[in-house]
Amino acid sequence: MPSWPVTLPAPLAGSLTVVSRENVISFSGDVGPPITRRRYTARMVDYSARLVISNALRLELDNFHRDDCEDGNLSFTMTDWVSGTVITCKWTSTPQFSEAGNITHYFANVSFVKTA
């Protein structure tokens, strides 16, 4: 399983969003109050962040997504930006790049889901 490149910086201050997915499903039985249960046994958490990276790191992130993760098909491990523990993630979209004021640095928007 590929690992998040350690050369990539932490997210830009104020850009990290961490959202737990709704994990309860409710349905009506024939009689009585609605019934609820957990939808998944694993708790899924969505992460999105913005990084400021050099052109060389932009290429590294792009290659990581395209080659190591097979265009987002494979899961990867990384150190959680919040807890510092190792987590397993899966891409939810392709990294998006835009110039950060000049041609030597870029903003990289990344989004993935923590699966374990």
Buried (B, 14 or more C-beta within 10 A) or exposed (E): EBEBBEEBEEBBEEBBEEEEEEEEEEEEEEEEEEEEEEEEEEEBBBBBBBBBBBEEBBEBBBEBBEEBBEEBEEBBEBBBBEEEEEBBBBBEEBBEBEEBEEEEBBBBBBBBBBBE
